[in-house]
Amino acid sequence: MFTHIVLFKLKDNSKENLDKAKNLLLSMNGKIEYLRGLEVGADELHTERSYDIALITRFDSLDDMNAYQVHPYHVNEILANLKPMLESSKAIDYTSEK
């Protein structure tokens, strides 16, 4: 199993903007065939270390994650709409046993 985790810090982390970003990320469910798992969560602690949203996606392989990265829905819907909302993002990717 290959896991891709991204943390997002929004330029405007109002409730409305957080909901918009979360719903956008959740909209990938069922639209990208490579996704084996999708989880989106908003930060609840709001500390100086906190990012606003976490995206956890799971794939069968690194190759599937790479295919997801260039999938038209990911590029044209998710990235095109999310990137303008972002102050920054961080990612970690790893392989684990199923």
Phi, psi and omega in degrees: 000135179248129182245135179236116181242131178232134174253133183242135170248121182273150174296320179235107183261037174295159179304317180300315181290321177299315179297319179299313180294316179299313181295324177299311180296318179295337181294347177290338182303122179083354182255345180236108189298340182281340182292124176255345177201143181216125178221136179228132179220147177259142180299141180248344184269327178056047176270174180295337178275346190289144164259166188275322185222142173245135174244124176240119178237146181232144184223163176290332185201167174299320178301319178294322177295320178296322177293322176300319183301327182253005179300136183306322180293319179296316183286309189277334180255307186285298183297318182298325182267332183275319184307318179295341181275348191266139167273318179196169175209157177223149181223155170220141182226134181205158176256137178222166175289150181292000000 
